Every structure is written in C-alpha cells, then in structure tokens.
Amino acid sequence: MAKMRAVQVSTAGGPFELVEREIPTPLAGQVRIKVEACGVCHSDALVKYAAMPGIDLPRVPGHEIAGRIDAVGAGVTAWMEGDRVGVGWHGGHCFQCGACRKGLFINCARAKITGITHDGGYAEYVVVPSESVARIPDQLDPVEAGPLLCAGVTTYNSLRNSGARSGDTVAIQGIGGLGHLGVQYAAKMGFRTIAISRGADKEQFARQLGAHEYLDTQVVSAAEGLRKLGGADLVLATAPSSEAIASVIDGLKPRGKLLIVAAAHEPISVSPLALLSGRTITGWPSGSAFDSEETMNFSALSGVKARTEIFKLEAAEEAFSSVMHNRVRFRAVLVP
C-alpha cells in the first residue's frame, strides 16, 4: 500500500507525532483530497488535549483544508478528480434530523466535525464526506483559502446573517485571527466599521484592514468609546475574553445586537437593565460547506485576505504552540 505522512495525537496532552500511514481509500459518499495546505486553529486544542467528548485517539487534527480531489467514492457525482476544494469545521451531516430537513446543516444533531469525528488535514491526504466539500475559486491559492474555511466563514457568515444593513455602524471586538478578517468583511460589506482592541500600536493596522474608526481600550472603555461615536448597531465579538465581550454591551444602540463568535469559556456578566432597550445577545455557529464556498467567492471578489505564516508539516508542534501563545499574526498554515 502507498504511504503518506501525517501528524497525529495519540495521547491526551501528548505531542503531535509525525507518522507514516497508509493512504486512505474513500468509501461510498466520500472523496479523497491531496492536501496542499491546512490551517492551524485554536480549536485544534480539542484534539491535542482530547477535550471533545467521545473523541477517539489517535486522531489527525485539522479543519482548514485546501487541496485537490484525487479520488472519489461510489455514488459521488458532484465532485471529480482534479477539483480544487476545501473542507472546514463542518465535516458532514445526516440529512435526516429536524435541523437537516430544515436545511440547517450546521446544526445537524449528528454532525461530523473535521479532524475530530474523523481525521483531518494535518496530513498529505485526507478522506472526507462529500457533503463537507467546498469549491475553491481560481483566484485563491491554497494558503489563502485554508483560514477562510474556519475564521473566514465564521466572521463572514455571521455578519451577513446578522441583520445589519449597509451603512449601519458595526464594531469588531478584537483584531486577532478572527477579528482581522471581520474588520475586512465589515468594511467590504458597506458597514461603518469600528475596530476595538488594546493598544495604540494596532490602530494603523486596523485602518489598513478597512476600519473607519479605532477604539483603544487602554485609553477609553469600549462602551464609552462606542457611545461617543453614536453607538453600534452591531458588535461582533471575536476575542475570547468574557470580560472584554461584556464591556461592549453598554455601547450598543437601543435594539443593537451583540453577536458572539469567540469561544470564551467564562460566563458573561450582564445587567438585565442593559437589555430593556431591546438590545440582544446571540451567537453564530460558523457555516456549512456551501457557506464556506460563498465566503471564499466573496473574499476573492473583494480582496479580503487572511494574514498567514507558513510552517512545514513536520513543524506542527511549533505552529500550534505559536497559535496558542499568540505569536502568529494572524493565522498559521501547514504545508506538506
């Protein structure tokens, strides 16, 4: 059997191991992708530390996959060998539960997760369900496409489904791995875009990304700064600090919305009085394969790009550590 290199986690909290495996064969309804790039995400910690209930080890992480299909399983008609494709967090759905029957595939009761329920893209080849595959536009190279399949679809899809309209004031809390894309998308969608972060040194970069205003929370609180600018119709929370997320609520306009995509673990403290004007707090769950496809198409059309640092596959441990300790600006990408 032909062999491939892959990076796996064998024990909870153990190292990323570079191993040699047999190249997998796609079963019915699956496709095999020759991986050209795979982004590294904070959520890969769920594999590294076996923190997702029911995860089986060893497991190959990675849910920001870009490459080309090189084999298709029986019954697959939507894809063919040579297609440029990507795969994100959403790794497949059952088509039968209530959410799927409504077309809400990202909320499938039996949803698969790329790199968690089955092996992901820290490898030279990966086999995935065909419904998890998104077409990559010709204008994007694999390193550009990878991060758009997680950070990109999360921010783009949440903004376009937020109810905000062109001309509304939209603030992006945090300008890290998610936020630096959120600022770009918000500006390209025609929102008056405010970037919120800590430190004057980030202002120039935020404005280069498209922000019309910048709030330095070392100088002024997020809420006060937003009020001085007339209040926000929408705040997209991308930095995983519950305290920082809660700090924007009083900067929302009446009937304004706090939309959370950051995976903060601590509870958010909010006074019910702050919500009596009609303000709302909600979250958004990334997107399906087709949402990823539309994210990449919009990015190619509008010029939105993730800032990336490239690592070889054998440097997966270094790449993951750099992501977890915020040494990467702003997305790390593995290449075989």
N, C-alpha and C positions, 0 to 999 in steps of 0.2 A: 504493500500500500504506500502511496505517496505521502510524504510527511510535510508538516508545516511547523513554524514557530508560533508559540502562543505564550501569553503571560497569564498565570492563574494564581488564585488564592486557595491554598489547601487547608489552612487552619485559621480560625478566628484571630485576628490581630497579627497574623504571621506575615512574612514578606511576600511581595509579588515575585513569583518564580517564573523564570524563562524556561519553558519546557518544549519538547518536541512531541507533537501529537500527529495522529493520522488525520489527513484532510477529510472532513465530514462529508457525507453524501446527503443531498436533500431528499426528504421523503415527499409523499404526496402533499401538495399545497405549500411547499417550501421552495425557497431559492437559495443558492449559494452565492456569496459575494466575495470577490477578491478584494480585500481591504486595501485602500490607498491612504487612508487617514482615519484616525479615531480620536476625538476629543476626550480630555480628562475632566471629570466633573466632581464637585464636592459630594454628589450623591454616590459616587463610587466607593465612598466610605462604608456604605451599607453592605457592600461585598467584602471589603477589606476587614471589617470587624464582625461580619456575619450578623448584622443588626436588623436585617429584614426577616420577620418571622417566616419560618418554613424554607429558608434558603438552603440549598444543598451545596456542599463543598466537596471537591474542588470546583471552582467556578471561574470562568474568564469574564472579567468586567468589561464595561464599555458600551455606552448608548449614544454616541455621537459619531456614527459610522458613515464613511463615504467611500465608494468604490465602484466596481463594475460587476454585474451578474456574469458568472461564468458557468452556471449550471442551473437548470430548473427541474423541479419535481413533477410528478404526474399530476395532471389536472390544472396546471398553471398556464393560463392563456394571456394574462395581462402583461407579462414580462418575458423577455427573451435574452439570450446570451449577448453580452456587449452593452446592455443598457447601463447608463450611468445612474446610480441610485444611492440613496442614503437611508439610514434607519435611526430613529430616535428612541426616547424613553418608552413610548407606547409600542409594545412588541407583539401585539395581536389581540384579537377579541373573539368572542364565542359566536356572535351573530344571532344568538337565541334569547338572551336575557332581556329584561324590560328595557334597560338602557340601550342595548344594541338595536332593539326593534324600533326605538325612537330615533336611531341614528346617532346616539351619544356614545360613540365607541370608546372614548377616553374614560368613560365611567362604567365600562363593562364590569359586571360582577365577577367575571372570571378572567379579567385582563391579564395578559402576559406582559412582562417587563424585560426589555432587552438587557442582557448582562446580569440579570437577577434570576428570573424563572428559567432562562436558558442562556447559553454562553453568548458573550458579546464580542466587541470589536478589538480588544487588545490581542489581536492575532492576525495572521496573514490571510486567513479565510474565516468566514462565519456563515452559518446556516440560520435562516430566519423565516417565520411565516410570511407568505407573500403579501398578506394584507397590511404588513407593517412597513412596506417599502414605499419610498417617495422618490420621484424622479428629480434629478439634479439638473438645473439648466446649464447650457453650454458655457455661459459666461462665468460660472463659478468653478474654481479649481477645488480639489478635494479638501485641502487645508482650510480654505474659506468656508466650505459647505459644512464641515463637521460640527462646529459650535452652533450653527444655525438650527441644527436638529434638536437642540435642547434649550440653551439660553435664548436662541433666536425665536423659536416657535413659542416659548413661554412668554416672552415680552410682546412680540408682535401680535400673537393670538389674543392675549389678554387685553391689549389696547384696542384692537379692532372690535372686540365684543363688549367693551366697557360701557357703551352708550354715549361716550364723549363725541362731540361733533367738531368739525373743522372750525378753528377759531377759539375753541374753549381753552382754558388755562389748565395745563396738565403738568404736574410736578413728578419728577422721578427721584425717589429717595434712594440714594446710593448710586455710585457710578463705577461699580466693580464689574465682575464678569457678566451679570445680567444687566445692570444699570447702564453700562456704556453702550449697549445695544438699545436699551429702552429709550435713552435720550435721542439716539439717531432715528428710531422709528417714530417717536412722538413728533419730532420736527418734520420728518418727511410726510407725515400724515396731515400736516397743516395745523397742529396744535401750537398754541403759545407755550413754549416748553421751558420749565424751570428745573434746573438740576440742584439737588440738595446733597451736600456732602460736608466733610470736615476738613478744613484747612484751605488757606488762600492759594496754595500751590496747585490745586486742582481746577481752579477757575478757567485758566486758559484752555486746558484740555477739554473741559465741559463745553466751552463755547465753540471749540473746533469741531466737536461732535454735533453741534447744531443747537445747543441751549441758547435761549434768548436772555435768560437771567440765571444767576448763580447765587445760591444761599450758602454761606459758610457758617456752619452751626457752632464754630468756635467764637463767632462774632455776635450772632443773633440766633435765638431759638428758631427751630423750623416753623413753629406755629406763628410766632411774631413776624418772621420774615415773610411768610405767605400772606398774612393779613395786610402787611404794608404794600404788598403787590396786588391787593384786591381779592385775595383768597383763591383757592384752587377748586376747579370743578371736579378734578380727579387727582388723586395721588397714587402712583404706582410704587408700592413698597418692594424694593429689590434687595436690600441689605438685611441679612438675618439677625437683626438686633431688635428684640421686642420693645425695649425702651425707646429706641430711635423711631420705630414704627408708630408707637403710641404718641410720640411727640408731635406728629403732624396733624392729628385729628382736629385740634382747635384752629388749624389753618385752612380747613375746608370751608367752602361757601355753604350756606343753607342748601340742603339737598345734594351736597357734594358727596363723593364716594372715595373711600379708601379701599384700594384693590391690592391684595397681598399675593405676591408670588414668591416671596422669600420664605425659605423653610426654617423659620425661627422656632426654637423648642420651648421657650419660656412663655407663659401667658401674657397677654396684652392687658394693661390696666386702662380702663376707660370709664368715665363717669356717664351714667345714663343721661344726665342733663345735656351732655355734648351731642347726643343723638336726637334730641327732641325737635331740632330744627329740620329733621328729615335726612340728616347725614346717615350714610350706611357704610358698613364694613363687610367686605366679602373677599373671596379668594378666587383663583383661577387655576385649573389643572393642566397646563401645557397644551397638548393637542394631539390629534390623530395624524396618521401618515399624510393624508391629504392636506391638513393644516400645515404640516412641515413643508410640503411641496409648494403651497402658496406663499409661505414665509420666504423660501428661497427665491421664488419668482419675483416677489416684491423687492427683496434685497438686491437682486441682480438689476432690476429695473431702476431702482432709486439710488443705488450706490452704497447701501448700508453694508459695513464690513466689521467683522469681529477682529479685534487686535489679538494676535496669536504669537506664541512661542512654540517652536517645533522641537520635539525630542524623538530620538530613535526608540524603537520598541523595547530594546533592552534597558532603556533608561526610565522605564515606567515608574519605578520606586521614586526616583528623583523628581519626575514630573508630578506625581501625586503629592509628594511632600511639599513641593513648591506651590501647588494649588492650595493645599490645606493651610499653609503658613503665609498666604498672600504675597508670595514672592514673584508670582507670574502676573504680568499685565498684558492681557486680561484673561486669556484662555490658553491652556496648554493643549497641544495636539501631538499625538504619537503617529509616527510613520514607520511602516515595516522596513 
